[in-house]
Amino acid sequence: MTRHWADFQYEIYLHGMTGAVPRLPTDLTRLEQLTEQRLGPGPVGYVAGSAGTGSTARANRAALERRRIVPRMLRDVHERDLSVEVLGRSLPAPLALAPIGVLSIMHPDAEPAAARAAAAQGVPFVLSSASSTPMEEVAEASGDGERWFQLYWAKDREVTRSFLARAKSAGFTALLVTLDTPMLAWRPRDLDQAYLPFLHGVGTANYFSDPAFQAGLAKPVHEDPDAAVMHFVGMFADPGKTWPDLAFLRENWDGPIVLKGILHPDDARRAVDAGMDGVVVSNHGGRQVAGSVAAADALPRVVEAVGDRLAVLFDSGVRTGDDMFKALALGARAVFLGRPYAYGLGLDGQAGVEHVIRCLLAEFDLTLALSGHAGPGTLGIDDLIEESA
C-alpha cells in the first residue's frame, strides 16, 4: 500500500487530544536557532557556517524562494505515490540524507543514529568519508536501509582503493564523489573559534580504522594520535585531481558513480563523457565558494544539458516541502537534505532526524496534492513562475 506521508499531520493532531505536542518544531527553518541555543558555538558554527560572508548560502535560499508554485485545481489527487527510481534503486520518495561529516559534534549517537532514522523512514542515508564512526558500524546500524557512500578523494590511491572496497563490502550501493572540496574554504565561523574537529581526531574514523592508512604510519594510531592526525591532514584532499582521474574510480567501483558539486553544464557534459551515472547540482550548501551561483539557478541549465542522459540530483538550500517541489519542477530527480537533519540529530538524536524527515515529506506530499499533483513525475517548469529579482 502506498504511504501517504501527509498523514503525519493527523498523527500530530490526534496526539494533541492527550495534550501532547511535537518535541521539535514542525517548521524546520526554526531548528537552526534552537540548535544555536542548545549547542556550543564550535559545533553549531561548523554545521551552520558558510564560506565568506555567507552570501552563497543566502543566494541558495533566495533562488528557491524567488520561484513560486502555480497550483492547479480539480485534479484527482486522492491517491498519491511519491516513489521514484534513482540510480536503479526504488525509493519511497525523492529524498536522501546528504553526507555530513563529524556528526558526533552534534550528538554522541552520531552517524548510526541518523542512519537508523533514514532506514526507519525508508530514505537513503549518504555516509561521509569524514564520519565520526567507521563505515562498517554505520552499515550495521542501517540494517537493510538504502545507503550510499560519499568519497573525499584522498591523495593516497591505496587509501581510496581501500575505502571503495570497504564501502562495497559494507553494502553501500552508490558512490558520491565530492569534487568541490579539494581544500577547505575560508569559513569565518570556524576560523573565529579556531575550530576544526579533524585536528582533534574527530571525523577521522574511516581513516584511522583503514589498513591502507595505518600502513603509512610509523606507530599505531593509539600510540601517536597526533602523527595520525597529521598523516590524515596531508592526504585528505587533492587539488591536483583532473577529469582523467575518474577512470581510477570506475576501475575500483562497479556501482553507480555520482559527481557532487556540479554547477556548469559543460562539467555535466564531461561527467556524461566520463561514463558517470549522475551529478549533484550543489555548491556544498554555500560552504565552499563565497559569491557562487545559487544551486537552484544552476539546476535548469544542467538539466537541459544532460538530464536525458544521467540522473540530475540536487542539494544546497532545501529546508521545506515546497523547496523539494521546486527543485523537482526544475528538473531534479531527487533532493538531498543536509543541515536540517543535522539540527534534528543535535536536538533529539535519532527521533529528531526522523521528525525532520517526516515533516519534510508530509509538507512535500501536501504541497504536491494542493498544487494538483498525485506524484513527482508530473512536475515541470510550467508549475513555477519566477519573480523578478
MIMI-128292 format. One line per 8 residues: their letters; for each residue x, y, z of C-alpha. Coordinates in Angstrom, 2 decimals. Each point is the difference from the previous one (the first is absolute). Example, Ala and Ser with C-alpha at 12.3 -4.5 7.8 and 13.67 -1.06 7.14 Angstrom:
<rs>
AS) 12.30 -4.50 7.80; 1.37 3.44 -0.66
</rs>
This chain:
<rs>
MTRHWADF) 0.00 0.00 0.00; 1.27 3.44 -0.94; 1.00 2.12 2.96; -1.66 3.38 0.37; 2.68 2.05 1.71; -2.53 2.78 0.61; -1.71 -2.16 2.62; 2.72 1.06 2.44
QYEIYLHG) -1.98 3.18 0.64; -3.01 -2.01 1.19; 2.25 -2.06 2.26; 1.20 3.25 1.58; -3.53 1.33 0.43; -1.21 -3.29 1.51; 2.85 0.03 2.51; -1.09 3.51 0.83
MTGAVPRL) -3.27 -1.45 1.35; 2.06 -1.26 2.95; 1.81 3.30 0.41; 3.15 -1.15 -1.81; 1.73 2.32 -2.44; 3.04 -0.73 -2.20; 3.35 0.10 1.82; 1.48 2.04 -2.86
PTDLTRLE) -1.53 2.71 -2.24; -1.74 -1.14 -3.16; 1.31 3.12 -1.77; 3.46 -1.38 -0.73; 1.44 3.47 -0.58; -0.23 0.55 3.77; 2.39 -2.84 0.83; 3.19 1.97 -0.63
QLTEQRLG) -0.88 2.61 2.62; -0.90 -2.68 2.54; 3.28 -1.78 -0.66; 1.89 3.26 0.46; -1.57 0.33 3.45; 0.75 -3.55 1.13; 3.39 -0.91 -1.49; 3.39 1.64 0.24
PGPVGYVA) 1.14 2.61 -2.54; 2.68 -2.30 -1.45; -2.26 -2.88 -1.06; -2.86 2.28 -1.05; 2.30 2.22 -2.00; 1.54 -2.99 -1.73; -3.41 -1.21 -1.24; -1.76 3.31 -0.54
GSAGTGST) 2.96 2.00 -1.26; 0.78 0.86 -3.59; 2.82 1.36 -2.10; 0.82 3.68 0.24; -2.91 2.23 0.98; -2.55 -2.76 -0.59; -1.12 1.57 -3.27; -0.25 -3.32 -1.83
ARANRAAL) -2.14 -1.61 2.70; -2.31 3.00 -0.13; -0.09 -0.17 -3.80; -1.02 -3.68 0.19; -3.02 0.93 2.09; -0.85 3.04 -2.13; 0.11 -2.03 -3.21; -2.53 -2.47 1.38
ERRRIVPR) -2.22 2.65 1.53; 0.02 2.10 -3.20; -1.71 -2.87 -1.80; -3.69 -0.23 0.82; -2.32 -2.98 -0.42; -3.04 0.30 -2.26; -2.66 -2.36 1.44; -2.47 -1.74 -2.33
MLRDVHER) -3.55 -0.93 0.97; -2.47 -2.88 -0.46; 2.57 -2.68 -0.55; -0.38 -3.38 1.66; 2.61 -0.09 2.78; -1.84 -2.37 2.34; 2.55 -2.78 -0.48; 3.57 1.22 -0.13
DLSVEVLG) 3.25 -1.84 -0.60; 3.24 1.80 0.77; 2.24 -2.91 -0.96; 2.76 0.45 -2.58; 2.81 -2.01 -1.53; 3.44 1.54 0.44; 3.30 -1.61 -1.02; -1.83 -3.26 -0.56
RSLPAPLA) -1.40 -0.01 3.53; -3.69 0.30 0.89; -0.55 2.69 2.64; -3.24 0.82 1.89; 0.53 3.71 -0.64; 2.50 2.16 -1.95; 2.08 0.71 3.11; 3.30 -1.10 1.52
LAPIGVLS) 1.99 1.21 2.98; 3.07 1.87 -1.24; 3.50 -0.92 1.18; 1.01 2.04 3.05; 3.26 -0.71 1.76; 0.89 -0.11 3.70; -3.58 -0.45 1.25; 1.28 -0.90 3.46
IMHPDAEP) 0.44 3.74 0.61; -3.80 0.26 -0.19; -0.98 -3.09 2.00; 1.93 -2.93 1.54; -2.05 -2.51 -2.01; 1.34 1.70 -3.14; -0.27 -1.69 -3.42; -1.57 -3.27 1.24
AAARAAAA) -2.98 1.94 1.38; -0.50 1.84 -3.29; 0.38 -3.24 -1.97; -2.57 -1.75 2.19; -2.41 2.92 -0.46; 0.39 -0.07 -3.77; -0.48 -3.77 -0.11; -3.11 0.23 2.18
QGVPFVLS) -1.55 2.46 -2.46; 1.28 -1.79 -3.10; 2.17 2.80 -1.37; 3.66 -0.44 -0.99; 2.74 1.09 2.38; 3.18 1.31 -1.56; 3.01 -0.54 2.26; 2.82 2.51 -0.10
SASSTPME) 3.61 -1.17 -0.31; 0.59 2.40 2.91; -2.38 -1.76 2.35; 0.53 -0.40 3.74; -0.83 -3.71 -0.26; 1.62 -2.66 -2.22; -2.07 -0.86 -3.03; -0.47 -3.61 1.10
EVAEASGD) -1.68 1.09 3.25; -2.26 2.41 -1.88; -0.94 -2.76 -2.43; -0.92 -2.26 2.92; -2.17 2.75 1.50; -1.64 0.53 -3.38; -1.05 -3.65 -0.25; -1.95 -0.52 -3.21
GERWFQLY) -0.16 3.75 -0.64; 1.13 1.47 -3.30; 3.46 1.48 0.49; 2.37 1.87 -2.28; 3.60 1.00 0.64; 1.51 3.44 -0.54; 3.68 0.10 -0.91; 2.45 2.72 0.83
WAKDREVT) 2.60 -0.95 -2.57; 3.27 -0.46 1.90; 3.45 0.57 -1.43; 0.94 -3.56 0.97; -1.39 -2.31 -2.68; 0.25 -3.04 2.26; -2.11 1.66 2.70; -2.58 0.93 -2.64
RSFLARAK) 0.05 -3.54 -1.38; -0.42 -1.39 3.52; -2.91 2.35 0.77; -1.81 -1.13 -3.14; 0.51 -3.67 0.78; -1.16 0.45 3.59; -3.08 1.98 -1.06; -0.99 -2.62 -2.56
SAGFTALL) 0.51 -2.78 2.52; -2.15 1.88 2.55; -2.95 0.23 -2.40; 0.28 3.58 -1.22; -1.56 -0.10 -3.47; 0.87 3.37 -1.57; 3.09 2.21 0.12; -0.24 3.79 0.26
VTLDTPML) 3.31 1.71 -0.76; 0.23 3.51 1.42; 1.96 2.15 -2.46; -0.44 3.46 1.50; 2.22 -0.48 3.07; 3.57 -0.56 -1.18; 0.82 2.29 2.93; -2.02 1.61 2.77
AWRPRDLD) -1.45 3.41 -0.76; 0.38 3.18 2.04; -2.67 -0.55 2.69; -0.02 2.85 2.51; -2.26 -1.70 2.56; 2.49 -2.83 0.34; 3.00 2.29 -0.21; -1.29 2.35 2.69
QAYLPFLH) -0.33 -2.96 2.38; 3.22 -1.60 -1.33; -2.20 -3.10 -0.24; 0.92 -2.88 -2.31; -1.07 -3.34 1.50; 2.31 -2.06 -2.24; 3.03 1.36 1.82; -1.34 -1.66 3.15
GVGTANYF) -0.48 -3.32 -1.77; -3.76 0.50 -0.42; -1.41 -0.86 -3.41; 2.96 -2.25 -0.77; -1.51 -3.37 0.94; 0.01 -1.44 -3.52; 3.65 0.94 -0.42; 1.28 -1.11 3.40
SDPAFQAG) -1.74 -3.36 -0.43; 1.32 -0.53 -3.53; 2.84 -2.49 -0.59; 1.42 1.98 -2.93; 0.04 3.15 2.12; 1.55 -1.83 2.93; 2.71 -1.36 -2.28; 1.26 3.55 -0.47
LAKPVHED) 0.54 0.58 3.73; 3.22 -0.60 1.93; -2.01 -0.91 3.12; -3.59 -1.19 0.56; -2.59 2.77 0.26; -0.46 -0.44 3.76; 3.73 0.29 0.65; 0.47 3.26 -1.90
PDAAVMHF) -3.39 1.58 -0.77; 1.56 3.35 -0.94; 2.06 -1.64 -2.73; -3.13 -1.77 -1.25; -1.84 3.34 -0.17; 2.81 1.60 -1.98; 0.11 -2.98 -2.37; -3.74 0.48 -0.53
VGMFADPG) 0.38 3.74 -0.62; 2.70 -0.67 -2.57; -2.16 -2.31 -2.10; -3.61 1.12 0.65; -0.51 1.74 -3.32; 1.89 0.50 -3.24; -0.31 3.22 -2.02; 1.98 -1.66 -2.80
KTWPDLAF) -2.78 -2.35 -1.10; -1.35 0.42 -3.57; -2.63 -1.64 -2.21; 2.19 -2.89 -1.22; 0.39 -1.12 3.63; -3.64 -1.10 0.02; 1.10 -3.15 -1.83; 1.63 -1.19 3.23
LRENWDGP) -3.33 0.20 1.83; -1.83 -1.85 -2.75; 2.65 -2.76 0.14; -0.48 -0.39 3.74; -3.77 0.42 0.39; -2.53 -2.08 -1.93; -3.15 1.85 1.10; -1.44 3.40 -0.93
IVLKGILH) 2.38 2.97 0.32; -1.38 3.49 0.54; 2.05 3.20 -0.14; -0.99 2.46 2.71; 0.62 3.72 -0.40; -0.89 0.52 -3.68; -1.25 3.51 -0.87; 1.03 0.53 -3.63
PDDARRAV) -1.68 -1.85 -2.90; 3.37 -0.67 -1.65; 1.18 -1.82 3.14; -3.23 -2.01 -0.09; 0.73 -0.95 -3.63; 3.50 -1.08 0.99; -1.58 -2.21 2.67; -2.03 -1.70 -2.73
DAGMDGVV) 3.12 -0.43 -2.15; 1.80 -1.56 2.98; -2.73 -2.62 0.36; -1.41 1.32 3.25; -3.53 -0.93 1.08; -1.09 3.27 1.56; 0.89 3.47 1.21; -1.04 1.96 3.05
VSNHGGRQ) -0.59 3.66 -0.75; 1.44 1.42 3.20; 2.21 2.77 1.34; 0.58 -1.89 3.27; -2.75 1.95 1.70; 1.96 3.21 -0.51; 2.98 -1.34 1.97; 2.65 0.07 -2.72
VAGSVAAA) -0.18 2.99 -2.37; -1.27 3.33 1.29; -1.77 1.87 -2.77; -0.82 -3.21 -1.89; -3.02 -0.46 -2.21; -3.00 -1.27 1.96; -0.56 -3.72 -0.47; -3.64 0.45 -1.08
DALPRVVE) 1.10 2.53 -2.63; 2.57 -2.46 -1.38; -2.42 -2.95 -0.01; -2.07 0.73 -3.16; 3.09 0.42 -2.21; 1.47 -3.29 1.22; -3.31 -1.81 -0.52; -0.26 1.42 -3.51
AVGDRLAV) 3.53 -1.17 -0.78; -0.06 -3.55 1.37; -3.35 -0.76 1.62; -0.90 -2.55 -2.66; 3.30 -1.87 0.42; 0.66 -0.30 3.73; -1.64 0.63 3.37; 0.05 3.66 0.99
LFDSGVRT) -0.34 0.32 3.77; -0.07 3.16 2.10; 1.08 1.42 3.30; 0.87 3.34 1.60; -2.74 2.02 1.65; -2.80 -2.56 0.42; -1.91 0.71 3.21; -3.69 -0.63 -0.75
GDDMFKAL) -2.41 -2.17 -1.95; -0.59 2.78 -2.50; 3.77 0.22 -0.56; -0.12 -3.67 -1.00; -2.90 0.70 -2.35; 1.89 2.84 -1.66; 3.24 -1.97 -0.45; -1.89 -2.87 -1.59
ALGARAVF) -1.98 2.37 -2.23; 3.35 1.47 -1.13; 1.03 -3.48 -1.14; 1.70 -1.75 2.93; -0.89 -3.67 0.47; 0.56 0.13 3.76; 1.32 2.38 2.64; 2.44 -0.32 2.86
LGRPYAYG) -0.77 1.47 3.40; 2.96 1.19 2.06; 0.08 2.44 2.89; -3.60 -0.47 1.24; 0.55 -3.67 0.80; 3.28 0.85 1.75; -1.93 2.44 2.18; -2.64 -2.65 0.68
LGLDGQAG) 2.76 -2.38 1.04; 1.55 2.59 2.29; -3.30 0.77 1.67; -1.51 -3.47 0.37; 2.25 -2.74 -1.38; -1.55 -2.61 -2.28; -3.53 1.16 0.86; 0.95 3.52 -1.06
VEHVIRCL) 1.23 -1.17 -3.39; -3.17 -2.05 -0.54; -2.08 3.05 0.94; 1.81 2.07 -2.62; -0.47 -2.61 -2.74; -3.70 -0.46 0.78; -0.69 3.74 0.18; 1.75 0.69 -3.29
LAEFDLTL) -1.75 -2.82 -1.86; -3.40 0.78 1.52; 0.31 3.59 -1.16; 1.23 -1.12 -3.42; -2.91 -2.44 -0.33; -2.51 2.70 0.92; 1.63 2.56 -2.29; -0.19 -2.46 -2.89
ALSGHAGP) -3.65 -0.83 0.64; -1.12 3.57 0.58; 1.75 1.03 -3.20; -1.76 -2.68 -2.05; 2.58 -2.79 -0.15; -0.34 -3.64 1.07; 3.74 -0.65 -0.24; 3.31 1.62 -0.87
GTLGIDDL) -0.05 -1.34 -3.57; -2.39 2.68 -1.25; 2.02 2.95 1.28; 1.56 2.31 -2.57; 1.20 3.51 -0.59; -3.55 1.17 -0.84; -0.95 -0.57 3.65; 2.20 2.93 1.02
IEESA) 0.30 3.68 -0.76; 3.11 1.98 0.80; -0.37 3.33 1.71; 2.19 2.86 -1.11; 3.17 0.23 2.05
</rs>
